[in-house]
Amino acid sequence: MSASPFTAYLNDSYVFNWRRQTFATDLIFVVPIAFCLAIGLAAGHPTAGMIAAAGAMTVGFGAKHSIEGSPLLPMIFASLGITFSTFVGMVAGHDSYVLVTVAAFWAFGYGMLTARPGGYGWVGLQGVVALLVGSAFPTSAKAAVVRVLLMLAGGVTQVLWSSAALRLFSQLREHLRGISRYVREEEIALRAAMAHVAATVQKRNFADSTVAYSLRLLVTVAVSTEIYHRLHFASGYWIPMTAVLVLKPGLADTANKAIARTLGTVAGAWLLSILIAHFTPSPVVLAAVTVVFAWLSYATLNVNYALFGVFITGYIVFLLSLAQIPGGEIAHRRAVCTAIGGALALAVRLVVLHRRKKGQAAFGGQQSEQIVAADVEGKSNL
């Protein structure tokens, strides 16, 4: 294989595009996170503040996407999506078979959403992640409602504050008035997608890249969720979560994300372990450091994925430390689970590539090379 495709596997690890940094702009989105953490600490319920802040953090990333030309729609849809998905995950988390089935279905749905323009795919991805995170805290439906309401409160706070800070309140009012229209449009889109999948399965024609990618996501998330649930490994939900985050249509993109995510997480875990060993912060300091890492995560998302992995690891470690979970332990768990999840996603992509090459061997060496090149570049349908 030429050097060019090999280099493509490492772009997200060593290429830093500092022109895409958003440090100044992203100060807006950390304010709701700080607010949620402050309210939780002041009320004597830091865990509640942590859950609300997590909702605000996730929804804040929606401003980096757009639906119908609006950054608010991904934020609104994500607020509702992660709330519902977290509830389902917490209720389904009791039973391995139910959880694996639901997670696989969610992953397939996310794959189908990637075919739609704008930020729909991102919203779907957040739903899968929220479901997996929620599954780590299985509880009754009544108890789950409390958690999801806190998360929704954080998401709503982010939407309201961002609308005010970005002077988009008039746009927000229009979106809220049009909720019924969006619901009808989603129903139509869902029926169309189901009909498309049914026709594809009936004809056994999986040349459609979206359906093929969705099936890979389904299998990857099902397998990785089963592994996480069977291992009973603390924070094991990071295994399927990483797998769904890094699995992309092309081999190069998948390897790129898997390597960068793993390197960033391991580097972040190592640096944080050293820091935490000489640092015993108070809850207020933990909250402040969490906000700083949230800001750095927002600002570097489009600069370098490995660097983003370092900062998002720091954010999660310090956020969960507010729930009195040892920071060093969190960092270690995240590094291990991220490595496993990234390896699983890459393994699935390689298996598909191997089977594709084997099935196309009859076309001769030149055709085989073209197939490999297409898969590396993400242009292959399978």
C-alpha positions in Angstrom: 0.0 0.0 0.0 1.3 3.5 -0.8 2.4 5.9 1.8 -0.5 8.2 1.0 -3.3 6.0 2.5 -1.1 5.1 5.4 -0.6 8.8 6.2 -4.4 9.2 6.0 -4.7 6.9 9.0 -2.9 9.4 11.2 -4.2 12.8 10.1 -6.3 13.3 13.2 -3.4 12.5 15.4 -0.6 14.8 14.1 -2.3 17.5 11.9 -3.2 20.6 14.0 -5.5 23.1 12.2 -5.3 26.0 14.6 -7.2 28.3 12.2 -10.3 26.3 13.3 -9.9 27.0 17.0 -12.9 28.7 18.6 -11.6 29.7 22.1 -13.4 33.1 22.2 -16.7 32.0 20.8 -16.9 28.9 23.0 -16.8 31.0 26.2 -20.5 31.4 25.6 -21.2 27.7 25.9 -19.3 27.0 29.2 -21.5 29.5 31.1 -24.5 27.1 31.5 -22.1 24.3 32.5 -20.6 26.5 35.2 -24.1 27.6 36.3 -25.4 24.0 36.7 -22.3 23.0 38.7 -22.6 26.1 40.9 -26.3 25.5 41.6 -25.5 21.9 42.5 -22.7 22.8 44.9 -24.7 25.6 46.5 -27.7 23.3 47.0 -25.5 20.6 48.5 -26.2 18.2 45.7 -23.1 18.2 43.5 -24.2 15.0 41.7 -27.4 16.7 40.5 -25.4 19.6 39.3 -23.0 17.2 37.5 -25.9 15.6 35.6 -27.4 18.9 34.6 -23.9 20.1 33.5 -23.5 17.0 31.4 -26.7 17.8 29.5 -25.6 21.4 29.0 -22.2 20.2 27.7 -23.6 17.8 25.2 -26.2 20.3 23.9 -23.5 23.0 23.6 -21.7 20.9 20.9 -24.9 21.2 18.8 -24.0 24.9 18.1 -21.1 23.5 15.9 -23.7 21.9 13.6 -26.8 23.2 11.8 -30.2 22.0 10.6 -32.0 24.1 8.1 -29.2 26.6 8.5 -29.9 27.0 12.2 -27.4 26.1 15.0 -30.3 26.1 17.5 -32.2 23.1 15.9 -29.5 20.6 16.6 -29.4 21.9 20.2 -33.1 21.6 20.6 -33.3 18.2 19.1 -30.3 17.0 21.1 -31.9 18.2 24.3 -35.0 16.1 23.7 -33.0 13.2 22.1 -30.5 12.7 24.9 -33.2 13.0 27.5 -35.4 10.3 26.0 -32.4 8.0 25.2 -31.0 8.3 28.7 -34.4 7.3 30.1 -34.6 4.2 27.8 -31.0 3.3 28.6 -31.6 3.4 32.4 -34.7 1.3 32.1 -33.2 -1.2 29.6 -29.9 -1.5 31.5 -31.3 -4.2 33.8 -31.4 -6.9 31.1 -28.5 -7.6 28.8 -30.6 -8.9 25.9 -33.0 -6.0 26.0 -30.1 -3.5 26.2 -28.2 -5.1 23.3 -31.3 -5.1 21.1 -32.2 -1.5 21.9 -28.6 -0.3 21.5 -28.3 -2.0 18.2 -31.6 -0.4 17.0 -30.4 3.0 18.1 -27.1 2.6 16.3 -28.9 1.5 13.1 -31.1 4.6 13.4 -28.0 6.8 13.8 -26.5 5.3 10.7 -29.6 6.1 8.6 -29.6 9.7 9.9 -26.1 10.2 8.5 -27.6 10.2 5.0 -29.6 13.4 5.9 -28.1 16.8 5.4 -26.9 19.0 8.3 -26.7 18.0 11.9 -29.2 15.1 12.0 -26.4 12.5 12.1 -24.8 14.3 15.1 -28.2 14.4 16.9 -28.5 10.6 16.3 -25.0 10.0 17.6 -25.7 11.8 20.8 -28.8 9.7 21.3 -26.8 6.5 21.0 -24.1 7.8 23.4 -26.8 8.9 25.9 -28.5 5.5 25.8 -25.2 3.7 26.5 -24.3 6.1 29.4 -27.7 5.7 30.9 -27.5 1.9 30.7 -24.6 2.1 33.2 -27.1 3.3 35.8 -30.0 0.8 35.6 -32.9 1.9 37.8 -36.7 2.1 37.9 -38.6 4.3 35.5 -39.6 6.6 38.4 -35.9 7.1 39.5 -34.9 7.5 35.8 -37.3 10.4 35.4 -35.4 12.4 38.0 -32.1 12.0 36.2 -33.4 12.8 32.8 -35.2 15.9 34.1 -31.9 17.2 35.5 -30.3 16.5 32.1 -33.1 18.2 30.3 -32.8 21.2 32.6 -29.1 21.5 31.7 -29.9 21.2 28.0 -32.7 23.8 28.2 -30.4 26.2 30.1 -27.8 25.9 27.3 -30.4 26.5 24.6 -31.8 29.6 26.4 -28.5 31.1 27.3 -27.0 30.5 23.8 -30.0 32.0 22.1 -29.6 35.1 24.2 -25.8 35.4 23.9 -25.9 34.8 20.1 -29.0 37.1 19.7 -31.1 34.3 18.3 -34.1 34.5 20.5 -36.4 35.4 17.5 -35.1 32.3 15.7 -35.7 30.2 18.9 -39.3 31.4 19.0 -39.9 30.4 15.4 -38.4 27.0 16.0 -40.6 26.4 19.1 -43.7 27.5 17.2 -42.8 25.0 14.5 -42.4 22.0 16.7 -45.5 20.3 15.4 -44.2 20.8 11.8 -40.8 19.2 12.7 -42.6 16.3 14.3 -44.7 15.7 11.1 -41.6 16.0 9.0 -39.7 13.4 11.2 -42.6 11.0 10.9 -42.5 11.3 7.1 -38.8 10.8 7.1 -39.0 7.8 9.4 -41.6 6.1 7.2 -39.5 6.8 4.1 -36.4 5.4 5.8 -38.2 2.2 6.9 -39.6 1.7 3.4 -36.1 2.2 2.0 -34.5 -0.4 4.4 -37.3 -2.9 3.7 -36.9 -2.6 0.0 -33.1 -3.0 0.3 -33.5 -6.1 2.5 -36.2 -7.6 0.2 -34.0 -7.1 -2.9 -30.9 -8.2 -1.0 -29.1 -5.3 -2.6 -26.8 -3.8 0.0 -24.9 -1.6 -2.4 -26.5 1.3 -0.7 -23.8 2.8 1.5 -26.1 4.2 4.2 -27.8 0.8 4.8 -24.4 -1.0 4.8 -22.9 1.5 7.2 -26.0 1.3 9.4 -25.7 -2.5 9.5 -22.0 -2.2 10.5 -23.0 0.1 13.3 -25.7 -2.3 14.4 -23.3 -5.2 14.6 -20.5 -3.2 16.2 -22.7 -1.7 18.9 -24.5 -5.0 19.6 -21.2 -6.9 20.1 -19.4 -4.2 22.1 -22.5 -3.6 24.3 -22.7 -7.4 25.0 -19.0 -7.4 25.9 -19.4 -4.4 28.3 -22.5 -5.9 30.0 -20.9 -9.4 30.3 -17.6 -8.1 31.7 -19.3 -6.1 34.5 -16.4 -3.7 34.1 -16.8 -0.4 35.9 -17.3 2.3 33.3 -17.5 -0.4 30.6 -20.1 1.6 28.7 -17.1 3.5 27.2 -16.4 0.4 25.1 -19.5 0.6 22.9 -19.5 4.4 23.2 -16.0 4.7 21.7 -16.9 2.1 19.0 -19.8 4.1 17.8 -17.9 7.4 17.9 -15.0 6.2 15.8 -16.7 3.8 13.3 -17.0 5.7 10.0 -17.9 4.6 6.5 -14.3 4.4 5.3 -11.4 2.3 6.6 -9.1 5.4 6.7 -11.6 7.5 8.6 -12.3 4.7 11.1 -8.6 4.1 11.7 -8.0 7.8 11.9 -10.6 8.3 14.6 -9.8 5.1 16.5 -6.0 5.9 16.7 -6.5 9.6 17.5 -9.2 8.9 20.1 -7.1 6.2 21.8 -3.9 8.3 21.8 -5.7 11.4 23.1 -7.5 9.5 25.8 -4.4 7.5 27.0 -2.3 10.7 27.0 -5.0 12.6 28.9 -5.4 9.8 31.4 -1.6 9.6 31.9 -1.2 13.4 32.4 -4.2 13.6 34.7 -3.0 10.6 36.8 0.2 12.5 37.4 -1.7 15.7 38.3 -4.2 14.0 40.5 -1.5 12.2 42.5 -0.2 15.7 43.7 -3.5 17.5 43.8 -6.4 17.1 46.2 -8.9 19.7 45.1 -12.0 20.9 46.9 -15.4 20.5 45.1 -15.3 24.2 44.1 -11.9 23.7 42.5 -13.1 20.5 40.8 -16.0 22.3 39.3 -13.8 25.2 38.1 -11.3 22.8 36.5 -14.2 20.9 34.9 -15.4 24.1 33.3 -11.9 24.9 32.0 -11.6 21.4 30.3 -15.1 21.8 28.9 -14.1 25.0 27.3 -10.9 23.5 25.9 -12.9 20.6 24.5 -15.2 22.9 22.7 -12.4 25.0 21.3 -10.2 22.3 20.0 -12.8 19.9 18.5 -12.0 21.0 15.0 -8.3 21.6 15.6 -7.1 18.1 16.3 -9.1 15.0 17.3 -6.3 13.6 19.5 -5.9 16.9 21.3 -9.7 17.0 21.8 -9.5 13.5 23.3 -7.0 14.8 25.9 -9.3 17.6 27.0 -12.6 15.7 26.9 -10.9 13.1 29.1 -10.0 15.8 31.5 -13.5 17.1 31.5 -15.0 13.7 32.2 -12.5 12.8 34.9 -13.0 16.0 36.9 -16.8 16.0 36.3 -17.2 12.5 37.7 -14.8 13.4 40.6 -17.6 15.6 41.8 -19.5 12.3 42.5 -16.6 11.3 44.7 -15.2 8.8 42.2 -11.4 8.7 42.4 -10.0 10.7 39.4 -7.1 8.4 38.8 -9.4 5.4 38.7 -11.7 7.2 36.2 -8.8 8.1 33.9 -7.5 4.5 33.9 -10.9 3.0 33.2 -11.5 5.4 30.3 -8.1 4.7 28.7 -8.6 0.9 28.8 -12.2 1.0 27.6 -11.4 3.5 24.8 -8.6 1.3 23.5 -10.9 -1.7 23.5 -13.8 0.2 21.8 -11.5 1.7 19.2 -10.0 -1.8 18.4 -13.4 -3.3 18.1 -14.6 -0.7 15.6 -11.4 -1.1 13.6 -11.7 -4.9 13.7 -15.2 -4.8 12.3 -14.1 -2.5 9.5 -11.2 -4.7 8.6 -13.4 -7.8 8.6 -15.8 -6.1 6.2 -12.8 -5.1 4.0 -11.4 -8.6 4.0 -14.7 -10.2 3.1 -15.2 -7.6 0.3 -11.7 -8.3 -1.1 -12.3 -12.0 -1.0 -15.7 -11.7 -2.7 -14.2 -9.6 -5.5 -11.1 -11.7 -6.0 -12.6 -13.0 -9.3 -12.3 -9.5 -10.8 -8.5 -9.7 -10.8 -5.7 -7.8 -9.1 -6.4 -4.4 -10.6 -10.0 -4.5 -9.6 -9.0 -5.6 -6.1 -6.7 -2.7 -5.7 -9.4 -0.3 -6.8 -11.8 -1.8 -4.2 -9.2 -1.4 -1.4 -8.5 2.2 -2.5 -12.2 3.0 -2.4 -12.6 1.5 1.0 -9.6 3.4 2.4 -11.0 6.7 1.1 -14.5 6.0 2.4 -16.1 5.6 -1.0 -16.8 1.9 -0.7 -20.5 1.0 -0.2 -19.7 -1.8 2.2 
